Amino acid sequence: MSKRRKNPASKSNARAAAAVPKRVKLRDIFVARPFEGLADEAEWIALRELVPAATAPLTLVPELAAKHSDRTVVLASVLPGAAPAMSRADGTILIGLQRHQQSGDISRDLAAALISALETEPGTQVVAPSLPGEGPRLPDVIVDGELEVTVHDGFGFWLAEGAGDDPQTAAVLDQANAAIFPTVRLAARRGAYWCLAGDKAHVRLVLTDDEDHALAALARLAAAGELALGEGTRFAGMFRAHGRLAPVWDLPADVEAGQWEASVTAFADRYAKALADGAPVTADERRARQGLLGRQLALR
């Protein structure tokens, strides 16, 4: 039997690995559903992945609220440079959902960013750890409940009142605002948003049910020809985001967002019935399921 040839780089690789701080290994810890258990999981996912400019106030748990009674905390879809947090001069703390650096547990990252911001003087830069290690998660630092989401047509919420008068700041805002596509939150269901991207309109809906069950329900609707939102619409596919599915529909661009409320409500009713259907899956439904899997894009 021939001996296995040794890799001459193996020893140096081992030494290099040993020199890496332990916290880097946290990248191997992956939480598929970081927002699991939160009352408004659909909205957390939507603001994280689907909505360009939105905010929602957050309430600190009593222990933190008593210690930082002079601070106001606001959840933001994204901050300048995809920063994890900002501490404005007026004492307002902004926590960014869409960020570049993160570990495998977004909930822990957000909690660490919030704590770092609370410990930062108003008006100074927040330094939040990209790999925070073991520690509190979102339910440990904020009072859970439905998010009061406000969708904005620009990123002016980044700044305190009057701060945008600086020409350089105004230029940065103008550049960021130019990238925003019109977005409207639909009241028909939590996590439902209409958007206009160029000459195409879409509805995106975050489903909070188990992925396999949600996919089976969508397959039943597809096989029955009930997956569209109405005349002139088309099921475009779906995102996989944080352990949940988010179907997307193409819509006529000349129809206002509010006109789709009834259609989304009707779809939600059909989906709920399909989800509760315990009948054996038919051959048509199995084929529909395979077709849906082929039109799926993973965001996380």
C-alpha positions in Angstrom: 0.0 0.0 0.0 1.4 3.4 -1.0 1.8 6.0 1.6 -0.3 9.2 1.4 1.7 12.1 0.3 1.9 14.8 2.9 0.9 18.3 2.1 3.9 20.5 2.8 1.7 23.4 3.7 -0.3 21.5 6.3 2.0 22.4 9.2 2.0 26.1 8.3 -1.7 26.1 7.9 -2.2 24.5 11.3 0.0 27.2 12.9 -1.9 29.9 11.1 -5.2 28.5 12.3 -3.9 28.4 15.8 -3.0 32.1 15.6 -6.5 33.1 14.6 -8.5 34.5 17.6 -11.1 32.1 18.8 -14.0 34.5 18.1 -13.4 34.1 14.4 -14.7 30.6 14.7 -18.1 32.1 15.5 -18.6 32.3 11.7 -19.2 28.5 11.9 -22.2 29.1 14.3 -25.1 29.7 12.0 -28.6 30.5 13.2 -31.0 29.8 10.3 -33.9 31.7 11.9 -32.3 34.6 13.8 -35.8 36.3 14.3 -37.5 33.1 15.5 -39.8 33.7 18.4 -40.2 37.4 17.8 -43.8 38.6 17.5 -43.2 40.2 14.2 -40.8 37.9 12.5 -42.2 38.7 9.0 -41.4 42.4 9.4 -37.9 41.9 10.8 -37.1 39.8 7.7 -38.8 42.3 5.3 -36.8 45.2 6.8 -33.6 43.2 6.7 -33.9 42.0 3.1 -36.7 43.7 1.1 -37.2 47.3 2.2 -34.8 50.0 1.2 -35.7 52.8 3.7 -37.8 52.2 6.8 -37.7 52.7 10.5 -39.4 51.4 13.6 -39.1 52.5 17.2 -37.7 50.0 19.7 -38.3 49.8 23.5 -35.5 48.8 25.8 -36.1 46.2 28.4 -36.7 47.7 31.8 -33.2 47.2 33.1 -31.6 49.0 30.2 -34.4 51.6 30.0 -33.7 52.6 33.6 -30.0 53.0 33.0 -30.4 54.8 29.7 -33.6 56.8 30.2 -32.2 59.7 28.1 -31.7 57.6 24.9 -34.2 56.8 22.2 -33.7 53.7 20.0 -34.9 53.3 16.5 -34.5 50.3 14.2 -33.4 51.3 10.6 -33.4 49.2 7.5 -29.9 50.5 6.6 -27.4 53.2 7.8 -24.7 55.1 6.0 -22.0 52.6 4.9 -24.2 49.8 6.1 -22.9 50.6 9.6 -24.3 48.5 12.5 -25.3 51.5 14.6 -25.3 55.3 14.9 -25.4 57.5 18.0 -26.8 60.9 16.9 -26.0 64.1 18.8 -29.6 64.4 19.9 -29.3 61.1 21.8 -31.1 59.0 19.3 -29.6 55.6 18.6 -30.2 54.0 15.2 -29.6 50.3 14.8 -29.0 49.1 11.2 -30.5 45.8 10.0 -28.7 45.6 6.7 -25.0 45.6 7.4 -21.7 44.3 5.9 -20.1 42.7 8.9 -21.9 40.0 10.8 -21.5 36.7 12.5 -23.7 33.7 12.0 -26.3 35.0 14.4 -27.9 38.3 13.3 -30.0 38.6 16.5 -26.8 38.5 18.6 -25.1 41.0 16.3 -28.0 43.5 16.6 -28.1 43.1 20.4 -24.3 43.7 20.6 -24.6 46.8 18.3 -27.4 48.2 20.5 -25.4 47.7 23.7 -22.3 49.3 22.1 -24.4 52.3 21.0 -25.9 52.7 24.5 -22.3 52.9 25.8 -21.3 55.5 23.2 -21.5 59.2 23.8 -24.2 60.9 21.7 -22.7 62.3 18.5 -19.7 60.0 18.4 -19.0 57.0 16.3 -20.2 53.6 17.5 -17.7 50.8 17.4 -19.6 47.6 17.4 -18.0 44.1 17.3 -18.4 42.3 14.0 -18.1 39.0 15.9 -19.5 39.7 19.4 -19.2 36.2 20.8 -21.6 34.8 23.3 -24.0 37.2 24.8 -27.5 38.7 24.7 -29.8 38.4 21.7 -32.7 40.7 20.7 -35.2 39.4 23.2 -32.7 40.1 26.0 -32.4 43.8 25.1 -35.7 45.0 23.7 -39.4 44.5 24.6 -40.9 42.2 21.9 -44.0 43.2 20.0 -45.3 44.3 16.6 -43.0 46.8 14.9 -44.5 50.2 14.1 -42.9 50.5 10.6 -42.6 53.7 8.8 -41.5 53.5 5.1 -39.5 56.5 4.0 -39.0 57.9 0.5 -35.4 59.0 1.5 -32.7 58.6 4.1 -33.3 61.8 5.9 -34.0 59.9 9.0 -30.3 59.3 9.3 -29.8 62.9 10.5 -31.1 65.0 13.4 -33.2 68.0 12.4 -31.1 70.6 10.7 -28.1 68.4 10.2 -28.7 68.1 6.5 -27.8 71.8 5.9 -24.2 70.8 5.4 -23.4 70.6 1.6 -21.3 67.5 2.0 -24.0 65.7 4.0 -26.7 66.8 1.6 -24.6 65.3 -1.3 -24.3 62.0 0.5 -28.0 61.9 1.1 -28.8 62.8 -2.5 -26.7 59.9 -3.7 -28.3 57.4 -1.3 -31.8 58.6 -2.1 -31.2 58.2 -5.8 -30.9 54.4 -5.3 -34.2 54.0 -3.5 -37.1 52.4 -5.4 -40.6 53.4 -4.3 -41.9 51.0 -1.7 -45.3 50.8 0.1 -46.2 48.7 3.1 -49.4 46.8 2.6 -51.9 46.5 5.4 -53.3 43.2 4.1 -50.6 41.1 5.9 -47.5 41.6 8.0 -44.4 41.4 5.9 -46.2 42.4 2.7 -44.7 45.2 0.5 -45.4 46.6 -2.9 -42.4 48.2 -4.8 -41.7 49.7 -8.2 -38.3 48.8 -9.6 -37.8 50.6 -12.8 -40.8 49.9 -15.0 -41.7 46.8 -13.1 -44.0 46.6 -10.0 -43.9 43.7 -7.5 -45.5 42.5 -4.3 -43.3 40.7 -1.9 -44.7 38.7 1.0 -42.8 37.1 3.9 -44.5 33.9 5.0 -43.7 32.9 8.6 -44.7 29.2 8.4 -42.3 26.3 8.3 -40.5 26.3 4.9 -41.6 22.8 3.9 -45.2 23.4 4.8 -45.3 26.8 3.1 -43.8 25.3 0.0 -46.4 22.5 0.0 -49.2 25.0 0.3 -47.8 27.1 -2.5 -47.5 24.0 -4.7 -51.2 23.2 -4.0 -52.1 26.7 -5.1 -49.9 26.5 -8.2 -51.4 23.1 -9.3 -54.9 24.6 -8.9 -54.0 27.7 -10.9 -54.5 29.9 -7.8 -51.1 31.3 -7.3 -51.4 34.6 -9.1 -52.8 37.7 -7.5 -55.2 38.5 -10.2 -55.5 39.5 -13.9 -52.2 40.7 -15.4 -50.1 39.3 -12.5 -47.5 36.6 -12.6 -45.9 34.6 -9.8 -42.2 35.4 -10.4 -40.6 33.1 -7.8 -39.6 33.4 -4.2 -36.8 34.3 -1.9 -35.5 32.1 0.9 -34.6 34.4 3.8 -33.7 33.5 7.4 -35.5 30.2 7.3 -38.6 31.6 5.7 -40.1 31.9 2.2 -41.0 35.2 0.5 -43.1 34.8 -2.7 -42.8 37.6 -5.3 -45.3 38.6 -7.9 -44.9 40.7 -11.1 -47.7 43.3 -11.4 -48.8 45.9 -13.9 -46.8 49.0 -13.1 -49.7 51.4 -13.8 -51.8 50.1 -10.9 -51.3 51.9 -7.5 -50.1 49.9 -4.5 -53.3 50.3 -2.6 -55.2 48.5 -5.3 -53.5 45.2 -4.4 -54.7 45.1 -0.8 -57.7 43.0 -1.5 -55.8 40.7 -3.8 -53.1 40.0 -1.1 -55.9 39.4 1.4 -57.6 36.9 -0.9 -54.3 35.1 -1.6 -53.6 34.9 2.2 -57.0 33.2 2.7 -56.3 30.7 -0.1 -52.8 30.1 1.3 -54.2 29.5 4.8 -56.6 26.9 3.4 -53.9 25.2 1.4 -51.6 25.2 4.4 -54.3 23.4 6.5 -55.1 20.9 3.8 -54.1 17.4 5.1 -54.9 15.5 1.9 -52.1 13.4 0.2 -50.1 15.4 -2.3 -51.1 14.7 -5.9 -48.8 14.2 -8.9 -49.6 17.6 -10.2 -48.8 19.2 -6.8 -45.4 17.3 -6.7 -44.6 18.7 -10.2 -45.6 22.2 -9.1 -43.4 21.9 -6.1 -40.4 21.0 -8.3 -41.2 24.0 -10.5 -41.3 26.3 -7.5 -38.0 25.0 -6.2 -36.4 26.0 -9.5 -37.6 29.6 -9.1 -36.2 30.1 -5.6 -33.4 32.4 -4.6 -31.6 32.2 -1.3 -30.9 35.6 0.4 -29.3 34.2 3.5 
